[in-house]
Amino acid sequence: MDQVKAHAAAIRAILHRDWDPIGCGVPEDEYDSYLWPVMRLLNAEASREALADYLHTAARESMSSTVPEERLSLVLDRLLALAPGS
């Protein structure tokens, strides 16, 4: 269970610090509703494109926002480094 908590904390930090579609000093738990779907994608060894599609859709549909491609690429690199077998 501690490993799941550590994994969730790492994803939360990436979403808050690096993804941050709202971008205006939101609370640390602002993106927690996206944490578990991201974790499921990582555990299922989803492709980079599938993860990017999820994050693009979440930002666009839930927050009417976009994340610049450069920043999204960094987020994907960091998230995929957490995937099993990385």
C-alpha positions in Angstrom: 0.0 0.0 0.0 2.9 2.4 0.7 4.1 1.9 -2.9 0.7 2.9 -4.2 0.7 6.0 -2.0 4.2 7.0 -3.1 3.2 6.4 -6.8 0.1 8.5 -6.3 2.1 11.3 -4.6 4.6 11.4 -7.5 1.8 11.6 -10.1 0.1 14.3 -8.0 3.3 16.4 -7.9 3.8 16.1 -11.7 0.2 17.1 -12.4 0.3 20.0 -10.0 3.8 21.3 -10.8 4.2 20.5 -14.4 0.9 19.9 -16.1 -1.2 22.6 -14.3 -3.6 23.6 -17.1 -5.2 26.3 -14.9 -1.9 27.8 -14.1 -2.8 30.2 -11.3 -1.5 28.8 -8.1 -4.2 26.2 -7.5 -4.3 24.0 -4.4 -2.1 20.9 -4.4 -5.2 18.6 -4.7 -6.7 20.5 -7.6 -5.9 17.8 -10.1 -6.5 14.8 -7.9 -9.5 13.7 -10.0 -7.1 13.1 -12.9 -4.5 11.2 -10.8 -6.2 7.8 -10.7 -7.0 7.7 -14.4 -3.4 8.6 -15.1 -2.2 5.9 -12.7 -4.5 3.3 -14.5 -3.1 4.3 -17.8 0.5 4.0 -16.6 -0.2 0.6 -14.9 -1.8 -0.6 -18.2 1.3 0.5 -20.0 -0.7 2.7 -22.2 1.1 4.5 -25.1 2.5 8.0 -24.8 -0.2 9.0 -27.3 -3.0 7.6 -25.1 -1.7 9.4 -22.1 -1.3 12.6 -24.1 -4.9 12.3 -25.5 -6.2 11.8 -21.9 -4.4 14.9 -20.6 -5.4 17.0 -23.6 -9.0 16.0 -23.3 -9.1 16.6 -19.5 -7.6 20.1 -19.9 -9.8 21.0 -22.8 -13.2 19.6 -21.6 -12.9 20.1 -17.8 -10.9 23.4 -17.7 -11.4 24.9 -21.1 -7.6 25.1 -21.3 -4.7 23.8 -23.2 -1.2 22.8 -22.2 1.6 23.8 -24.6 3.1 20.9 -26.4 6.6 21.5 -24.9 5.2 21.4 -21.4 3.0 18.4 -22.2 6.1 16.6 -23.5 7.9 17.1 -20.2 4.9 15.9 -18.3 4.7 12.8 -20.4 8.4 12.1 -19.9 8.0 12.4 -16.2 4.8 10.3 -15.9 6.1 7.6 -18.2 9.2 7.3 -16.1 6.9 6.2 -13.3 5.4 3.4 -15.4 6.1 -0.2 -14.4 9.1 -1.5 -16.2 10.6 2.0 -16.7 
